[in-house]
Amino acid sequence: MLIEVEKIAKFPWSPWLAQIQTSFGRTAVRWCGAEDAAPGPYHVEWTVDAEIDWGRNAKPAAGCGPGGRPGGHCVILRGRLNPTPDGAAVLELGDSTILLDLTDPLPEEIAGTWVELFLEREKISLYPYTL
């Protein structure tokens, strides 16, 4: 996915964070690229380092379409959620797919619906790559 890095910063209690702009929103998440990366466009892979627990940090979305926004000390990602045959799930977020670990199987009626994930910003990582 192509994102725009606005700035990269580190606070004493957190890993390196990038303030980013995407086609579907603006937020700050963990940056796993060069700490001195300049602002600008980057192709990135998203990862989520937290288990998804339906009803706790994952809920039906109020709207449709991909989204990303800050929500206090967390980030709210909106995407289409689908279970995988091996008991995990994938979140379709724009033109990216994020593999997710689940605490329990998803309710059957959730497959293919729009959901919102509520995650600590340090648990969402961006890995830049070149094409």
PEGIZI-V907877 format. One record per pair of residues at least 4 apart in sequence whose C-alpha atoms are under 7 Angstrom apart, sorted by the first residue. I is the first residue (numbers start at 1). J is the second residue. Records with the same first field share a line. If there is no record, write none. Layout:
BEGIN
I: J  J
END
This chain:
BEGIN
1: 43  44  45  95  96
2: 41  42  43  44
3: 20  21  22  41  42  43
4: 20  21  22  40  41  42
5: 18  19  20  21  39  40  41
6: 19  20  39  40
7: 18  19  39
8: 16  17  18  19
9: 16  17  18
10: 14  15  16  17
15: 30  122
16: 30  31
17: 28  29  30  31
18: 28  29  30  31
19: 27  28  29
20: 26  27  28
21: 25  26  27
22: 26
24: 66  67  68
25: 67  68  69
26: 68  69
27: 68  69  70
28: 121
29: 121  122  124  125
30: 121  122  124  125  126
31: 125  126  127
32: 125  126  127
33: 127  128
42: 128
43: 128  129  130
44: 126  127  128  129
45: 126  127  128
46: 98  125  126  127
47: 98  124  125  126
48: 100  123  124  125
49: 123  124
50: 123
51: 100  101  102  103
52: 57  58  100  101  102  103
53: 57  58  102  103  104
54: 58  59  106
55: 59
57: 117  118  119
58: 115  116  117  118
59: 115  116  117
60: 114  115  116
61: 78  114  115  116
64: 114
65: 79
66: 78  79  93  94
67: 77  78  79
68: 75  76  77  78
69: 75  76  77
70: 74  75  76
71: 75  76
73: 120
74: 118  119  120  121
75: 118  119  120  121
76: 116  117  118  119
77: 116  117  118
78: 114  115  116  117
79: 91  92  93  114  115  116
80: 91  92  93  112  113  114  115
81: 89  90  91  92  111  112  113  114  115
82: 89  90  91  111  112
83: 87  88  89  90  111
84: 88  89  90
87: 105
88: 100  101  102
89: 99  100  101
90: 97  98  99  100
91: 97  98  99
92: 96  97  98
93: 97
106: 110
119: 123
END
